[in-house]
């Protein structure tokens, strides 16, 4: 082939690490198209392309050359990853088996036509979800169904329990990647997995209390407490855990509600009712997607305030990560309620980071922003919001903010070395 495509680093790369792509052997000023493709675990093809011009030396360095058109424009060295879009509508790129990588095929084509150009060079880039030395341990302890990820070394390590949202099952990719940054992370399932309940009609906090106990008794976990990381429905569960359970020091919420949602929450002789919603209040976008922003009841109004979680009872600090274009519910409004409530009870104001142009599904870096997907339980296409470039940049920053927060409050590190991102 006429050109060579090189990657830095050249070897194994974790999904949350940036990679430098350089194409050599082109003509000075040559117009080319970079095409990227990936097949997910279900065989769905994701593709992206961008148009470039080589420099005077006949090289194309994505860290210096702006994209002139295609799936993205401007200086976006990782655009070929975050701009990947599924050929099937409403697909979302996730990773269920973290023990295998995703393979991204990169092709350099002559000219600015992504379909008709002559192939000049190609390479395959593997992106892994188990960082070097990270160990995965399946957990079937009592009622707890989970996967524990341990960093390399003797430990003990600061512990985190990671909860996803209303799609159910066991999602491990965030926990496995976070373990690569020095944390022992338990990816915890709580419904629609093995012998766990099939729905969330009634959730019992004792199950999550058992998971906290498992972590604090583990020889590789540094006590006397753990942190919590929750997204969407997993976020309000983390708020409830922090409010009622012992042994929790720091809590991060990603686009979470401050009220209990979807099903009643039980703990000992206490029941917190579901906030409730009115599906008739949904709207339909121009592209036919369901927008659920306005279906949820207001937790500040009667009688729905009974669903509010008493987060002022929590012993540790909170970090709220908010997508300002979240169309699943009003995450910014809920974070404001949390701040007002904590201050009204003489507690410290929580840290709130708001990201403009960012939708509901804030994943680790370089996951293609999911503006819409078919919900795993509802089976309907849901609009999540967000603008791809802004959302992608928010994911990079939020990932660093999460690590900094947990290192500070779980590991006693006042300053954290920034990642290579």
C-alpha positions as a printed NumPy array, in Angstrom:
array([[  0.   ,   0.   ,   0.   ],
       [  1.104,   3.564,  -0.635],
       [  0.768,   4.784,   2.964],
       [  1.48 ,   3.444,   6.439],
       [ -0.835,   4.03 ,   9.395],
       [  0.906,   4.078,  12.786],
       [ -0.566,   4.281,  16.278],
       [  0.952,   5.683,  19.457],
       [  0.944,   3.828,  21.774],
       [  1.522,   0.983,  19.336],
       [  0.64 ,  -1.86 ,  21.705],
       [ -2.248,  -2.585,  24.036],
       [ -4.545,   0.398,  24.656],
       [ -7.36 ,   0.76 ,  27.175],
       [-10.667,   2.115,  25.902],
       [-10.4  ,   5.291,  28.01 ],
       [ -6.9  ,   6.119,  26.704],
       [ -6.307,   8.432,  23.743],
       [ -4.304,   7.188,  20.8  ],
       [ -2.313,   9.199,  18.258],
       [ -2.905,   8.299,  14.613],
       [ -0.246,   9.259,  12.054],
       [ -0.354,   8.45 ,   8.335],
       [  2.941,   8.596,   6.425],
       [  3.859,   8.142,   2.763],
       [  1.238,  10.453,   1.268],
       [  1.894,  13.15 ,  -1.338],
       [  2.292,  16.71 ,   0.011],
       [ -1.161,  18.251,   0.345],
       [ -2.87 ,  15.037,  -0.759],
       [ -6.588,  14.906,  -0.057],
       [ -7.556,  11.74 ,   1.817],
       [-10.426,  10.241,   3.8  ],
       [ -9.935,   8.366,   7.057],
       [-12.612,   5.726,   7.534],
       [-13.173,   3.883,  10.822],
       [-15.401,   0.888,  11.48 ],
       [-16.219,  -1.394,  14.408],
       [-18.602,  -4.303,  14.931],
       [-20.183,  -4.583,  18.348],
       [-20.936,  -7.809,  20.204],
       [-24.252,  -8.205,  18.364],
       [-22.61 ,  -7.759,  14.967],
       [-23.929,  -4.238,  14.409],
       [-21.561,  -2.161,  12.28 ],
       [-20.529,   1.29 ,  13.54 ],
       [-18.817,   3.646,  11.091],
       [-17.282,   7.12 ,  10.939],
       [-15.222,   9.017,   8.368],
       [-13.445,  12.35 ,   8.053],
       [-11.715,  14.252,   5.243],
       [ -8.163,  15.565,   5.617],
       [ -5.24 ,  17.032,   3.688],
       [ -1.67 ,  15.804,   4.196],
       [  0.999,  18.333,   5.238],
       [  3.976,  19.455,   3.128],
       [  5.909,  16.322,   4.184],
       [  3.143,  14.009,   3.045],
       [  2.093,  13.182,   6.625],
       [ -1.255,  13.271,   8.359],
       [ -1.137,  13.606,  12.156],
       [ -4.612,  13.681,  13.701],
       [ -3.286,  15.627,  16.714],
       [ -2.35 ,  18.502,  14.363],
       [ -4.585,  18.223,  11.307],
       [ -8.208,  19.381,  11.488],
       [-10.925,  17.337,   9.836],
       [-12.385,  19.258,   6.893],
       [-15.656,  17.372,   6.722],
       [-17.377,  14.059,   7.254],
       [-18.663,  12.657,  10.572],
       [-16.953,  15.534,  12.432],
       [-14.909,  18.652,  11.724],
       [-12.054,  20.491,  13.398],
       [ -9.143,  19.232,  15.46 ],
       [-10.538,  16.022,  16.952],
       [ -7.755,  13.408,  17.368],
       [-10.243,  10.858,  18.771],
       [-13.142,  11.791,  16.531],
       [-12.798,   8.561,  14.57 ],
       [-13.907,   6.757,  17.778],
       [-16.486,   9.023,  19.386],
       [-18.166,   9.836,  16.064],
       [-18.883,   6.174,  15.246],
       [-22.54 ,   5.727,  14.325],
       [-24.518,   2.479,  13.939],
       [-25.847,   1.393,  10.569],
       [-29.002,   0.241,  12.348],
       [-31.046,   3.128,  13.803],
       [-30.992,   3.904,  17.538],
       [-28.088,   1.621,  18.36 ],
       [-25.898,   2.326,  21.353],
       [-22.329,   1.078,  21.652],
       [-21.826,  -0.711,  24.982],
       [-19.571,  -3.567,  26.111],
       [-20.945,  -6.615,  27.89 ],
       [-17.882,  -8.876,  27.821],
       [-15.042,  -6.74 ,  29.169],
       [-12.574,  -9.586,  28.764],
       [-12.457,  -9.079,  24.993],
       [-11.451,  -5.878,  23.166],
       [-13.185,  -3.982,  20.415],
       [-11.265,  -3.928,  17.125],
       [-11.435,  -0.657,  15.199],
       [-10.455,  -0.908,  11.525],
       [ -8.835,   2.261,  10.16 ],
       [ -8.582,   2.807,   6.399],
       [ -7.   ,   5.682,   4.483],
       [ -8.626,   6.341,   1.108],
       [ -7.502,   8.608,  -1.718],
       [ -9.69 ,  11.673,  -2.192],
       [-12.665,  12.924,  -0.22 ],
       [-15.202,  10.289,  -1.219],
       [-15.543,   7.82 ,   1.703],
       [-16.919,   5.093,  -0.575],
       [-15.099,   5.346,  -3.914],
       [-11.525,   6.27 ,  -2.971],
       [ -8.549,   3.967,  -3.646],
       [ -7.305,   2.254,  -0.507],
       [ -3.917,   3.693,   0.468],
       [ -3.343,   2.121,   3.879],
       [ -5.056,   0.374,   6.759],
       [ -4.532,  -0.925,  10.272],
       [ -6.553,  -2.51 ,  13.066],
       [ -6.606,  -0.818,  16.464],
       [ -7.631,  -2.897,  19.503],
       [ -9.133,  -1.069,  22.475],
       [ -9.323,  -3.079,  25.695],
       [-11.659,  -2.92 ,  28.698],
       [ -9.431,  -4.767,  31.152],
       [ -6.446,  -2.453,  31.735],
       [ -3.045,  -4.129,  32.234],
       [ -2.923,  -6.149,  35.456],
       [ -6.597,  -5.62 ,  36.361],
       [ -8.281,  -8.798,  37.606],
       [-11.95 ,  -9.706,  37.269],
       [-13.595, -11.813,  39.968],
       [-17.228, -12.985,  39.538],
       [-19.149, -12.438,  42.778],
       [-21.9  , -14.775,  43.972],
       [-21.825, -14.05 ,  47.716],
       [-25.106, -14.548,  49.558],
       [-27.634, -12.659,  47.487],
       [-25.047, -10.379,  45.857],
       [-24.596, -10.787,  42.091],
       [-21.702,  -8.748,  40.776],
       [-18.207,  -8.605,  39.299],
       [-15.259,  -7.244,  41.273],
       [-12.349,  -5.571,  39.488],
       [ -9.032,  -5.296,  41.325],
       [ -6.019,  -3.199,  40.251],
       [ -2.567,  -4.761,  39.97 ],
       [ -0.54 ,  -4.884,  43.176],
       [ -0.958,  -6.052,  46.739],
       [ -3.476,  -3.426,  47.861],
       [ -5.607,  -2.754,  49.731],
       [ -7.312,  -0.336,  47.36 ],
       [-10.057,   2.27 ,  47.849],
       [-13.377,   0.584,  47.095],
       [-16.259,   1.742,  44.897],
       [-19.668,   0.195,  44.16 ],
       [-20.885,   0.975,  40.632],
       [-24.596,   0.957,  39.668],
       [-26.124,   1.427,  36.236],
       [-29.709,   2.382,  35.412],
       [-33.07 ,   0.957,  34.46 ],
       [-31.806,  -1.28 ,  31.647],
       [-30.926,  -3.964,  34.177],
       [-28.386,  -6.749,  33.868],
       [-24.722,  -6.525,  34.824],
       [-22.784,  -3.676,  33.196],
       [-19.057,  -3.98 ,  33.846],
       [-17.202,  -1.68 ,  31.438],
       [-17.166,   1.401,  33.672],
       [-15.993,  -0.61 ,  36.683],
       [-13.281,  -2.442,  34.743],
       [-11.851,   0.781,  33.32 ],
       [-12.009,   2.588,  36.666],
       [-10.048,  -0.252,  38.28 ],
       [ -7.196,   0.682,  35.958],
       [ -6.868,   3.927,  37.911],
       [ -6.231,   2.323,  41.293],
       [ -9.705,   1.479,  42.634],
       [-11.303,  -1.819,  43.623],
       [-14.668,  -1.543,  41.863],
       [-17.734,  -3.743,  42.296],
       [-20.07 ,  -3.696,  39.285],
       [-23.34 ,  -4.569,  41.014],
       [-26.419,  -6.001,  39.305],
       [-29.785,  -5.474,  40.988],
       [-32.42 ,  -6.784,  38.57 ],
       [-32.767,  -8.715,  35.305],
       [-29.679, -10.807,  36.006],
       [-29.479, -14.509,  36.899],
       [-31.712, -15.141,  39.938],
       [-32.333, -11.474,  40.737],
       [-35.835,  -9.995,  40.305],
       [-37.034,  -9.348,  36.769],
       [-38.36 ,  -5.877,  37.577],
       [-38.021,  -3.   ,  40.047],
       [-41.541,  -2.98 ,  41.464],
       [-40.072,  -3.337,  44.967],
       [-36.422,  -2.731,  45.78 ],
       [-34.973,  -3.769,  49.126],
       [-32.031,  -1.744,  50.404],
       [-30.827,  -4.732,  52.434],
       [-29.485,  -6.21 ,  49.185],
       [-27.24 ,  -3.179,  48.683],
       [-26.278,  -3.222,  52.362],
       [-25.045,  -6.776,  51.804],
       [-22.92 ,  -5.543,  48.887],
       [-21.351,  -2.826,  51.072],
       [-20.556,  -5.469,  53.689],
       [-18.984,  -7.692,  51.048],
       [-16.667,  -4.896,  49.96 ],
       [-15.645,  -3.863,  53.472],
       [-14.832,  -7.45 ,  54.386],
       [-12.732,  -8.055,  51.281],
       [ -8.977,  -8.164,  52.036],
       [ -8.143,  -6.131,  48.916],
       [-10.515,  -3.278,  49.813],
       [ -9.264,  -0.406,  51.931],
       [-11.745,   0.417,  54.716],
       [-13.37 ,   1.7  ,  56.754],
       [-15.727,   2.877,  53.998],
       [-16.426,   2.764,  50.273],
       [-17.55 ,   5.151,  47.567],
       [-20.624,   4.924,  45.344],
       [-20.979,   5.661,  41.638],
       [-24.473,   5.665,  40.169],
       [-25.971,   6.557,  36.805],
       [-29.656,   7.363,  36.189],
       [-31.792,   4.993,  38.337],
       [-28.549,   3.719,  39.857],
       [-27.981,   7.291,  41.007],
       [-31.062,   7.54 ,  43.216],
       [-30.222,   4.093,  44.606],
       [-26.773,   5.418,  45.536],
       [-28.425,   8.41 ,  47.225],
       [-30.567,   6.029,  49.268],
       [-27.541,   3.909,  50.161],
       [-25.564,   6.966,  51.27 ],
       [-28.532,   8.216,  53.304],
       [-29.407,   5.021,  55.184],
       [-26.394,   2.705,  55.177],
       [-23.156,   2.857,  57.13 ],
       [-19.679,   2.65 ,  55.651],
       [-20.115,   5.102,  52.754],
       [-17.757,   8.071,  52.409],
       [-18.238,   9.61 ,  48.949],
       [-20.973,   9.444,  46.306],
       [-20.925,  10.382,  42.614],
       [-24.244,  10.752,  40.759],
       [-24.452,  10.898,  36.967],
       [-27.745,  12.407,  35.775],
       [-29.616,  11.163,  38.824],
       [-32.922,  12.018,  40.489],
       [-33.114,  13.087,  44.159],
       [-36.339,  11.131,  44.629],
       [-36.888,   7.388,  44.614],
       [-38.067,   6.352,  41.153],
       [-39.697,   3.479,  39.243],
       [-40.507,   1.25 ,  42.261],
       [-41.041,   1.487,  46.033],
       [-37.874,   1.332,  48.144],
       [-37.986,  -0.859,  51.266],
       [-35.551,  -0.81 ,  54.167],
       [-36.415,  -2.498,  57.473],
       [-39.801,  -1.022,  58.444],
       [-39.497,   2.007,  56.117],
       [-40.953,   2.443,  52.638],
       [-40.14 ,   5.335,  50.29 ],
       [-42.771,   5.475,  47.547],
       [-42.014,   5.824,  43.861],
       [-41.988,   9.417,  42.547],
       [-44.325,   8.324,  39.805],
       [-44.828,   9.573,  36.283],
       [-47.515,  10.285,  33.712],
       [-46.61 ,   8.694,  30.386],
       [-49.303,  10.767,  28.693],
       [-47.027,  13.792,  29.116],
       [-44.357,  12.387,  26.795],
       [-43.634,  14.152,  23.532],
       [-42.43 ,  12.861,  20.172],
       [-39.39 ,  14.387,  18.474],
       [-39.349,  15.217,  14.761],
       [-37.463,  11.958,  14.167],
       [-40.108,   9.926,  16.017],
       [-38.292,   9.384,  19.313],
       [-39.964,   9.395,  22.736],
       [-38.986,  12.378,  24.898],
       [-39.638,  11.599,  28.587],
       [-38.397,  14.908,  30.003],
       [-41.806,  16.051,  31.274],
       [-43.412,  12.781,  32.386],
       [-42.004,  12.747,  35.931],
       [-43.917,  14.158,  38.89 ],
       [-42.388,  17.107,  40.732],
       [-40.812,  15.84 ,  43.997],
       [-41.332,  19.257,  45.621],
       [-45.117,  19.075,  45.222],
       [-47.701,  17.181,  47.291],
       [-47.979,  14.25 ,  47.549],
       [-44.836,  13.392,  45.613],
       [-42.429,  14.931,  48.146],
       [-42.739,  11.697,  50.151],
       [-40.49 ,  10.097,  47.524],
       [-37.62 ,  12.523,  48.268],
       [-34.52 ,  10.769,  49.602],
       [-33.249,  12.278,  52.902],
       [-29.719,  12.792,  51.589],
       [-28.935,  15.124,  54.5  ],
       [-28.468,  11.944,  56.554],
       [-25.417,  10.977,  54.478],
       [-21.996,  11.147,  56.106],
       [-19.865,  11.989,  53.079],
       [-19.685,  14.481,  50.191],
       [-21.538,  14.321,  46.876],
       [-20.511,  15.022,  43.297],
       [-23.371,  15.595,  40.845],
       [-22.495,  15.283,  37.151],
       [-25.231,  16.894,  35.081],
       [-25.91 ,  16.841,  31.36 ],
       [-27.691,  20.105,  30.633],
       [-29.406,  18.562,  27.589],
       [-30.552,  15.429,  29.447],
       [-33.955,  14.574,  27.976],
       [-34.68 ,  11.589,  30.235],
       [-35.497,  13.827,  33.168],
       [-34.478,  17.179,  34.703],
       [-31.091,  16.282,  36.127],
       [-30.111,  19.925,  36.617],
       [-33.309,  20.61 ,  38.6  ],
       [-32.692,  17.563,  40.798],
       [-29.089,  18.599,  41.532],
       [-30.375,  22.04 ,  42.567],
       [-32.9  ,  20.416,  44.934],
       [-30.095,  18.37 ,  46.473],
       [-27.958,  21.459,  47.029],
       [-30.803,  23.41 ,  48.611],
       [-31.772,  20.526,  50.88 ],
       [-28.23 ,  19.865,  52.107],
       [-27.643,  23.538,  52.889],
       [-30.996,  23.821,  54.643],
       [-29.804,  21.103,  57.029],
       [-26.459,  22.754,  57.665],
       [-24.527,  20.417,  55.382],
       [-21.871,  21.355,  52.841],
       [-23.038,  22.275,  49.386],
       [-22.449,  19.371,  46.986],
       [-20.065,  19.681,  44.067],
       [-22.128,  20.091,  40.894],
       [-20.557,  20.015,  37.427],
       [-22.863,  20.953,  34.562],
       [-22.028,  20.133,  30.957],
       [-23.833,  22.107,  28.198],
       [-24.88 ,  20.159,  25.129],
       [-24.606,  16.881,  27.032],
       [-27.357,  14.26 ,  27.167],
       [-28.321,  11.481,  29.564],
       [-25.827,   8.662,  28.944],
       [-22.478,  10.01 ,  30.155],
       [-20.073,   7.104,  29.645],
       [-16.293,   6.823,  30.03 ],
       [-14.27 ,   8.684,  27.366],
       [-14.572,   7.958,  23.665],
       [-17.801,   5.987,  23.805],
       [-19.904,   7.388,  20.951],
       [-22.505,   9.69 ,  22.521],
       [-25.865,   7.968,  22.603],
       [-28.515,  10.523,  21.642],
       [-31.172,   7.812,  21.403],
       [-31.495,   4.06 ,  21.736],
       [-34.079,   1.342,  22.168],
       [-34.623,   0.899,  25.904],
       [-33.724,  -2.614,  27.114],
       [-36.926,  -2.959,  29.155],
       [-39.453,  -0.755,  27.345],
       [-38.371,  -1.832,  23.86 ],
       [-39.038,   1.692,  22.544],
       [-36.672,   4.284,  21.021],
       [-35.919,   6.865,  23.73 ],
       [-34.431,  10.309,  23.093],
       [-31.528,  11.005,  25.479],
       [-30.416,  14.394,  24.154],
       [-26.977,  15.864,  23.682],
       [-24.793,  17.145,  20.854],
       [-22.041,  14.675,  19.86 ],
       [-18.955,  16.892,  20.065],
       [-19.961,  18.599,  23.333],
       [-21.073,  15.299,  24.84 ],
       [-17.801,  13.615,  23.915],
       [-15.731,  16.352,  25.548],
       [-17.915,  16.181,  28.644],
       [-17.245,  12.447,  28.956],
       [-13.461,  13.036,  28.956],
       [-13.686,  15.727,  31.634],
       [-16.264,  13.898,  33.779],
       [-14.09 ,  10.772,  33.837],
       [-11.191,  12.809,  35.235],
       [-13.475,  14.561,  37.741],
       [-14.775,  11.211,  39.03 ],
       [-11.253,   9.905,  39.603],
       [-10.132,  13.113,  41.312],
       [-13.172,  13.101,  43.617],
       [-12.715,   9.49 ,  44.689],
       [ -8.951,   9.765,  45.125],
       [ -9.48 ,  12.788,  47.358],
       [-12.222,  11.355,  49.564],
       [-11.3  ,   7.659,  49.563],
       [ -7.542,   7.778,  49.221],
       [ -6.681,  11.052,  50.968],
       [ -4.948,  12.474,  47.889],
       [ -5.348,  16.249,  47.718],
       [ -3.87 ,  16.452,  44.24 ],
       [ -4.211,  13.8  ,  41.596],
       [ -1.916,  13.398,  38.621],
       [ -3.996,  14.122,  35.521],
       [ -4.502,  11.195,  33.19 ],
       [ -3.033,  11.247,  29.691],
       [ -6.365,  12.55 ,  28.438]])
